[in-house]
Amino acid sequence: MKQADTQAAGANRMASRATLIASVASLLVASVSLAAEPTGDPSVVKEMPGLVAFWTFSEPAGEERRSYVGPEEFPLVEVGGKIDRVEGGPYSGYSASLDGKHHLKIPYVATGRLNISGPDAEVTMFAVARIVDLRRSRTIAGMWCEGMGAHDDSGTRQYGLLMNMPAYGGGNKLVPHISSEGGVTRRADGSPFPWCCDYAVTKHDVPTEEWCTLAFSYDSKYVRAYINGKLDKRELDPAKDRRTDPYFTEQGPAFHGDPGPDGGPGAKDRGMNPYYHGRGIFAYDPAKHANTKIMGGSDFMVGARFAIGHTREQTVGLFGGLAVFDRALSNDEIQQLHDSARVDLLNQR
């Protein structure tokens, strides 16, 4: 009897231990699953026509961040050291944590279909991010090499989703840039500005300390800037926006014989958002530009850009999703991308 009781007690202890181990394992699995649970639906981005690359930042620190759409993976390489992966993100459950000292890039020679250029080129960029400090954080991503500084024409700018550029009315705003020259902007008579000044400017500031979506499109004529899925329209105020030059006030779509952004008659001025550009995207040619743009074509960079002779103004914040398309998405399509991220749920965590 005693032997039977002892065996029963031992069996009970083993069963309890097994139950405890199973419970702990279950809790660990649940915790891991919950931590990496995405809020959004990546299929909406992947199925959007024209997609070139889509990064969800699921990889841990020390690894290349890869796009898993199409034949090209477009690996983003860490620059300056390892970039932490943190829990919480729209499409993979994770995001890349940029600290203002590191960034990601693809060398120019490996940019492939990201090297969007030409007189009729179109592009859209969509990002899900949590920006922390706009004084330091100026760049989301793009192919945007500015060269050596003011009045320098050696840059190989193409397209870039930038923030907080106050020179021409863009302080704390979303300011997507397009360049047809690579270097400084030139008026119709060929005279140069000190900088590239072709960019749209939103009405509202870029949200900080919260998850949001930021996007822009370019249809070879107009640059449009979006915050949280909405085209954040803004009219030109020449004096307030420091855009009194005739390039802004007189050389708009009407001057070039182009229609307005909604298909109606073109305005005299270029506007602010949408912003009329109308000259396509710069295409770097190693032979043609061998003596004038000696730094070569622009890398694709995330969280930083090359300006005034070095990489600068590296972004502080979290990046949970980044997509590039080789066409101009419509307002409705960009709203669909925004909705797919469910930033409202991210901001509840």
Backbone hydrogen bonds, N-H to C=O, Kabsch-Sander energy under -0.5 kcal/mol:
donor,donor_aa,acceptor,acceptor_aa,energy
5,D,1,M,-2.6
6,T,2,K,-2.7
7,Q,3,Q,-2.4
8,A,4,A,-2.4
9,A,5,D,-2.8
10,G,6,T,-2.6
11,A,7,Q,-2.4
12,N,8,A,-2.5
13,R,9,A,-2.4
14,M,10,G,-2.5
15,A,11,A,-2.5
16,S,12,N,-2.7
17,R,13,R,-2.7
18,A,14,M,-2.6
19,T,15,A,-2.4
20,L,16,S,-2.7
21,I,17,R,-2.6
22,A,18,A,-2.5
23,S,19,T,-2.4
24,V,20,L,-2.7
25,A,21,I,-2.7
26,S,22,A,-2.5
27,L,23,S,-2.5
28,L,24,V,-2.6
29,V,25,A,-2.7
30,A,26,S,-2.6
31,S,27,L,-2.7
32,V,28,L,-2.7
33,S,29,V,-2.8
34,L,30,A,-2.8
35,A,31,S,-2.5
36,A,32,V,-1.8
37,E,34,L,-1.3
39,T,89,G,-1.0
40,G,90,P,-3.1
41,D,340,S,-2.4
44,V,41,D,-1.3
45,V,41,D,-0.6
46,K,42,P,-2.5
47,E,43,S,-2.0
48,M,45,V,-1.2
51,L,48,M,-1.2
52,V,324,V,-3.1
53,A,324,V,-1.5
55,W,322,L,-2.9
56,T,66,R,-0.5
63,E,60,P,-1.7
65,R,76,L,-1.9
66,R,64,E,-0.6
67,S,73,E,-3.8
68,Y,54,F,-1.0
76,L,65,R,-3.3
77,V,75,P,-0.6
77,V,105,K,-2.9
79,V,103,H,-2.7
84,D,82,K,-0.5
84,D,97,S,-0.5
86,V,95,S,-2.6
88,G,35,A,-0.6
88,G,93,G,-3.4
91,Y,320,G,-0.6
95,S,86,V,-1.9
96,A,319,F,-2.6
97,S,84,D,-2.7
98,L,96,A,-0.8
98,L,317,G,-3.0
100,G,315,T,-1.5
103,H,79,V,-1.6
104,L,302,V,-2.2
105,K,77,V,-1.6
106,I,300,F,-2.6
110,A,107,P,-2.2
111,T,108,Y,-1.8
114,L,111,T,-2.6
115,N,112,G,-1.8
116,I,114,L,-2.4
118,G,281,I,-3.0
121,A,118,G,-1.3
123,V,218,Y,-1.9
124,T,325,F,-1.8
125,M,216,F,-2.2
126,F,323,A,-2.5
127,A,214,L,-2.8
128,V,321,G,-2.6
129,A,127,A,-0.5
129,A,212,C,-2.2
130,R,318,L,-2.5
131,I,210,E,-0.5
132,V,316,V,-2.4
133,D,316,V,-0.7
136,R,133,D,-0.9
137,S,133,D,-3.2
138,R,136,R,-0.9
138,R,313,E,-1.1
140,I,161,L,-2.8
141,A,161,L,-0.9
142,G,301,M,-1.6
143,M,159,Y,-1.8
144,W,142,G,-0.9
144,W,299,D,-0.5
146,E,144,W,-0.7
146,E,306,F,-3.5
149,G,146,E,-0.6
151,H,194,P,-2.6
152,D,149,G,-1.7
156,T,145,C,-1.7
157,R,182,G,-2.3
158,Q,143,M,-2.1
159,Y,143,M,-1.1
160,G,177,H,-1.9
161,L,141,A,-2.9
162,L,160,G,-0.9
163,M,138,R,-2.7
164,N,173,K,-2.5
165,M,170,G,-1.4
168,Y,165,M,-0.6
169,G,166,P,-1.6
170,G,165,M,-1.2
173,K,170,G,-1.7
174,L,204,H,-0.6
175,V,162,L,-2.5
175,V,173,K,-0.5
177,H,160,G,-2.9
178,I,198,D,-2.0
179,S,158,Q,-2.0
183,G,181,E,-0.6
185,T,195,W,-1.8
187,R,191,S,-2.8
190,G,187,R,-2.0
193,F,185,T,-2.6
197,C,195,W,-0.6
199,Y,197,C,-1.1
200,A,176,P,-1.7
201,V,272,M,-1.5
202,T,174,L,-1.5
203,K,232,D,-0.7
206,V,172,N,-2.6
209,E,131,I,-3.1
212,C,129,A,-2.2
214,L,127,A,-2.4
215,A,226,Y,-2.1
216,F,125,M,-2.0
217,S,224,R,-1.9
218,Y,123,V,-2.3
219,D,222,Y,-1.5
223,V,275,Y,-2.9
224,R,217,S,-2.5
226,Y,215,A,-2.9
227,I,230,K,-2.0
228,N,213,T,-3.2
230,K,227,I,-1.6
232,D,225,A,-1.6
232,D,230,K,-0.8
233,K,231,L,-1.7
234,R,273,N,-2.1
241,D,237,D,-3.2
242,R,239,A,-0.9
243,R,238,P,-2.5
248,F,245,D,-1.9
249,T,245,D,-1.8
250,E,246,P,-2.8
251,Q,246,P,-1.6
252,G,268,K,-2.3
254,A,267,A,-2.5
256,H,252,G,-1.1
257,G,253,P,-0.6
257,G,254,A,-0.9
258,D,253,P,-3.0
260,G,264,G,-3.5
263,G,260,G,-1.8
270,R,248,F,-2.4
272,M,234,R,-1.0
273,N,234,R,-1.9
273,N,274,P,-0.6
275,Y,223,V,-2.6
276,Y,270,R,-2.7
277,H,221,K,-3.6
278,G,221,K,-1.1
280,G,220,S,-0.7
281,I,118,G,-2.5
282,F,179,S,-3.0
284,Y,282,F,-0.5
289,H,285,D,-3.0
290,A,287,A,-0.9
293,K,289,H,-2.4
296,G,293,K,-1.7
300,F,106,I,-2.4
301,M,142,G,-2.6
301,M,299,D,-0.7
302,V,104,L,-3.1
303,G,140,I,-2.1
305,R,312,R,-1.1
306,F,144,W,-0.9
307,A,305,R,-0.6
307,A,310,H,-2.8
309,G,147,G,-2.7
310,H,307,A,-1.5
312,R,305,R,-2.3
315,T,303,G,-2.6
317,G,98,L,-2.3
318,L,130,R,-1.9
319,F,96,A,-2.4
320,G,128,V,-2.8
320,G,318,L,-0.5
321,G,128,V,-1.2
322,L,55,W,-1.9
323,A,126,F,-2.7
324,V,53,A,-2.2
325,F,124,T,-2.8
326,D,50,G,-2.4
329,L,327,R,-0.8
334,I,330,S,-2.2
335,Q,331,N,-1.9
336,Q,332,D,-2.0
337,L,333,E,-2.0
338,H,334,I,-2.3
339,D,335,Q,-2.8
340,S,336,Q,-1.8
341,A,337,L,-0.9
341,A,338,H,-1.3
342,R,338,H,-0.8
342,R,339,D,-0.6
345,L,342,R,-0.9
346,L,342,R,-1.4
347,N,343,V,-2.3
348,Q,345,L,-1.0
349,R,346,L,-1.2
